[in-house]
Amino acid sequence: MICAALLAGGIGSRLNQGKPKQFVNINNKPILVHSVETFLNVNDLDKIIVSSPKEHVDKTNSLMDEYFPNCDRIVVIEGGETRNDTILNSINYMKNQNCENDSILVTHDASRIFVSEKLIKDSIKYAIEVGAASAVIPATDVIFESKEDGKLTDVPLRKYLCHAQTPQSFNIDKFLEIYEDLSDEEIAKLDEAMVLFHLRNVEVKLFEGNQDNFKITRPFDIVLAEAMFK
């Protein structure tokens, strides 16, 4: 079984639009709908699991019914308190569907609306081959490290640095094996690729992402996205 988890649980405070950002319109369509449309075009996916804060589950369901009526590949679930809790809820949904061992979950930030079908398919392919995969783009700026407030403590070599993107995909059985041993602090601060790599040294395949695949986070990102559609 291969499923996608579209993570749409944030409140979008930095976007300053007065509503959760998954419901903000870009090019006359909610952010969440843009991402779901692309994932629906990937036939490898059995289900697209859309996570939502508890108080917005009904609205999210209504939105899916409006744009994708009678689509049995989409399911809306309640998200968790943390990103990893939400991913665990998505995995539990798969387990409740009696998914096979070594099933794959593709996780994606719903606010990355310009994700391509190729990125999704590459993510699936590499997760099947090695167990986990993440889209990345090379760092183009010099990165300063500051472990003390306002003080430069290190300048890592740029040629070794990448910016992580989603989709990130992984074998759900490997993830569950690791997740069971996590502390609350680790659950809160590690994303899915970091869980797999840092805690058990699982191989994570890094594949080429796309500059267009940016995360809509601040008001200027809306301006940029609208310009890209035009």
Secondary structure, 3 states (H helix, E strand, C coil): CEEEEEECCCCCCCCCCCCCHHHCEECCEEHHHHHHHHHHCCCCCCEEEEEECHHHHHHHHHHHHHHCCCCCCEEEEECCCCHHHHHHHHHHHHHHCCCCCCCEEEEEECCCCCCCHHHHHHHHHHHHHHCEEEEEEECCCCCCECCECCECCECCCHHHCEEEEEEEEEEHHHHHHHHCCCCHHHHHHCCHHHHHHHHHCCCCEEEECCCCCCCCCCHHHHHHHHHHHC
